[in-house]
Amino acid sequence: MSLTLLATTHRVAPGLLTWRAWDALRSAAAVRLRAGHPLLPALREAGVGAETVEEPDAARLVADARSAAPDGGIVWVAAPEGDEALMREIGTLVVADPLDVEVLHGSYDLPGARLLDLVSVMDTLRRECPWDRKQTHVSLVPYLLEEAYEVLDTIESGDLGALREELGDVLMQVAFHSVVAAERDDETAFTIDDVAGAIVEKLVRRHPHVFGDVTVSGADEVNANWEQIKAAERAAKSGDEASALDGVPLGQPALSLAAQLQRRAARLEAPAGLADGLAEGRASDAGSDVGERLFALVREAAERGADPEAELRAVSRVFRDRVRAWERRR
């Protein structure tokens, strides 16, 4: 006499169950589940007779399990969300009159499985929420930038407990752009799977020392190989017009832009003199030397191993705190 509560996850294909789960289903005196349960077609295909009900009756499940043959039992296939309320009710019923009750996990989430939930939620929001429905790639840009900066602020402030939530906000933006793109009916359309597939291919391609037969001596050689592979990719894409500066976003903050341009130029061993006289030929002379001096400061920061953008943010935070303290003293 036993009652088995079979728990499964909806994040794997129905029917992909453990051996113990299939053994319990085939040997049970009775198998019950809700009508419309995603596992029902797989059970019927496997020849497992199953009784469907609209809603489970805890008292009946317990009573039928008590009256079952010694070599059989009742299996209740829980809903994908878990049927926690039913399990608590069964637990209450068997306190005074014990019954062999087992919770058997028939399938498990794989790492990354909750990403499927994100895709499902975003699809639903795009269909049913008026605000989400009207968004475009362009209208979403400010939110992507804002969320990325919030991640940066969280890391720099040391609030690592909040990092999970902020990264989730960035991930949501990726999913949002993907669901917008999937609606197009031309060659520019893509899905979240295309996005994931593209980055997987890139990571595998750029890590031949992990996924191939290349041997490296350390991180420096990994970085050198990475740059060589990127150069080959640029050449394949742009031919003779390929440049090491391809892909540098000019819309990023100016200090970060200057630093990234200088890093890429340094990898090419470009002559330092290319940075001389940068202010010449500008349309306006007002403050033209300031930009050139800032550009030089970015190079000085790199020589010291510092990030100019982070350094300016750091002193800006100190200034902010001083102003706030001064305000309180007034």
Secondary structure, 3 states (H helix, E strand, C coil): CEEEEEECCCCCCCCCCCHHHHHHHHHCCEEEEECCCCCHHHHHHCCCCCEEECCCCHHHHHHHHHHCCCCCCEEEECCCCCCHHHHHHHHHHCCCCCCEEEEEECCCCCCCCHHHHHHHHHHHHHHHCHHHHCCCHHHHHHHHHHHHHHHHHHHHHCCHHHHHHHHHHHHHHHHHHHHHHCCCCCCCCCCHHHHHHHHHHHHHHCCHHHHCCCCCCCHHHHHHHHHHHHHHHHHHHHHHHCCCCCCCCCCCCHHHHHHHHHHHHHHCCCCHHHHCCCCCCCCCCCCHHHHHHHHHHHHHHHHCCCCHHHHHHHHHHHHHHHHHHHHHHC
